[in-house]
Amino acid sequence: DRYQRRVHGGRGLAFYVFIGAYVAVVGILGDLVESLFKRASSVKDSGAFFPAHGGVLDRIDGLLLILPAVSFVVALVGPATAAAAG
């Protein structure tokens, strides 16, 4: 129990299951939003750096929404720190 509080800031398994599901859903939404932007601008590939893969943007499109979304949740809940262990 002390390890749980020290390392995870008192967060339980439910929090990490929620974050995992949240990241999965937001990652899919990021992919769909990026595809929507590409279709609206009539662009097939977003770059030539990775030929036949749709470009760099297609490789990171999920992260475009995941990073701010997870940052928001962590800011809302608070970071896991040793101070949270009390």
C-alpha positions as a Markdown table, in Angstrom:
| # | Residue | x | y | z |
|---|---|---|---|---|
| 1 | Asp | 0.0 | 0.0 | 0.0 |
| 2 | Arg | 2.9 | 2.4 | 0.7 |
| 3 | Tyr | 4.4 | 1.5 | -2.7 |
| 4 | Gln | 1.0 | 2.2 | -4.4 |
| 5 | Arg | 0.8 | 5.7 | -2.8 |
| 6 | Arg | 4.4 | 6.5 | -3.3 |
| 7 | Val | 4.7 | 5.5 | -7.0 |
| 8 | His | 1.2 | 6.0 | -8.2 |
| 9 | Gly | 0.2 | 9.0 | -6.1 |
| 10 | Gly | -2.6 | 6.9 | -4.5 |
| 11 | Arg | -4.3 | 6.2 | -7.9 |
| 12 | Gly | -5.8 | 2.8 | -8.3 |
| 13 | Leu | -6.2 | 0.4 | -11.1 |
| 14 | Ala | -9.5 | 2.0 | -12.1 |
| 15 | Phe | -7.8 | 5.2 | -13.0 |
| 16 | Tyr | -5.3 | 3.5 | -15.3 |
| 17 | Val | -8.0 | 1.5 | -16.9 |
| 18 | Phe | -9.9 | 4.7 | -17.5 |
| 19 | Ile | -6.9 | 6.4 | -19.0 |
| 20 | Gly | -6.2 | 3.4 | -21.3 |
| 21 | Ala | -9.8 | 3.4 | -22.6 |
| 22 | Tyr | -9.8 | 7.2 | -22.9 |
| 23 | Val | -6.5 | 7.2 | -24.9 |
| 24 | Ala | -7.9 | 4.4 | -27.2 |
| 25 | Val | -11.1 | 6.4 | -28.0 |
| 26 | Val | -9.4 | 9.8 | -28.3 |
| 27 | Gly | -6.7 | 8.2 | -30.6 |
| 28 | Ile | -9.4 | 6.9 | -32.9 |
| 29 | Leu | -11.1 | 10.3 | -32.9 |
| 30 | Gly | -7.7 | 11.9 | -33.8 |
| 31 | Asp | -7.3 | 9.6 | -36.8 |
| 32 | Leu | -10.9 | 10.4 | -37.9 |
| 33 | Val | -10.4 | 14.2 | -37.5 |
| 34 | Glu | -7.2 | 14.2 | -39.4 |
| 35 | Ser | -8.8 | 12.1 | -42.2 |
| 36 | Leu | -11.7 | 14.6 | -42.3 |
| 37 | Phe | -9.3 | 17.5 | -42.7 |
| 38 | Lys | -7.5 | 15.7 | -45.5 |
| 39 | Arg | -10.7 | 14.9 | -47.3 |
| 40 | Ala | -12.0 | 18.5 | -46.9 |
| 41 | Ser | -8.8 | 19.7 | -48.6 |
| 42 | Ser | -8.8 | 17.0 | -51.2 |
| 43 | Val | -5.3 | 15.7 | -50.2 |
| 44 | Lys | -4.5 | 12.0 | -50.4 |
| 45 | Asp | -1.2 | 12.0 | -48.7 |
| 46 | Ser | -0.1 | 14.6 | -46.1 |
| 47 | Gly | 3.5 | 14.4 | -47.1 |
| 48 | Ala | 6.2 | 12.4 | -49.0 |
| 49 | Phe | 8.5 | 11.6 | -46.0 |
| 50 | Phe | 6.9 | 8.1 | -45.7 |
| 51 | Pro | 5.9 | 7.2 | -49.2 |
| 52 | Ala | 2.8 | 5.0 | -49.4 |
| 53 | His | 2.0 | 5.6 | -45.8 |
| 54 | Gly | 0.1 | 8.9 | -46.1 |
| 55 | Gly | 2.9 | 11.1 | -44.7 |
| 56 | Val | 4.1 | 12.0 | -41.3 |
| 57 | Leu | 0.8 | 13.4 | -40.2 |
| 58 | Asp | -0.8 | 10.0 | -40.7 |
| 59 | Arg | 1.7 | 8.4 | -38.4 |
| 60 | Ile | 1.0 | 10.9 | -35.6 |
| 61 | Asp | -2.6 | 11.8 | -36.1 |
| 62 | Gly | -3.8 | 10.0 | -33.0 |
| 63 | Leu | -1.3 | 11.9 | -30.9 |
| 64 | Leu | -2.7 | 15.3 | -32.1 |
| 65 | Leu | -5.7 | 14.8 | -29.8 |
| 66 | Ile | -4.3 | 12.3 | -27.3 |
| 67 | Leu | -1.6 | 14.6 | -25.9 |
| 68 | Pro | -3.9 | 17.6 | -25.0 |
| 69 | Ala | -6.7 | 15.3 | -23.9 |
| 70 | Val | -4.5 | 13.3 | -21.4 |
| 71 | Ser | -2.8 | 16.5 | -20.3 |
| 72 | Phe | -6.3 | 17.9 | -19.5 |
| 73 | Val | -7.2 | 14.8 | -17.4 |
| 74 | Val | -3.9 | 14.8 | -15.5 |
| 75 | Ala | -4.3 | 18.5 | -14.8 |
| 76 | Leu | -7.9 | 17.9 | -13.7 |
| 77 | Val | -7.0 | 15.0 | -11.4 |
| 78 | Gly | -3.5 | 16.3 | -10.4 |
| 79 | Pro | -0.1 | 14.8 | -11.1 |
| 80 | Ala | 1.0 | 11.7 | -9.2 |
| 81 | Thr | 3.6 | 13.0 | -6.8 |
| 82 | Ala | 5.3 | 11.8 | -3.6 |
| 83 | Ala | 3.5 | 14.7 | -1.8 |
| 84 | Ala | 0.2 | 13.0 | -2.7 |
| 85 | Ala | 1.3 | 10.0 | -0.7 |
| 86 | Gly | 1.1 | 12.0 | 2.5 |
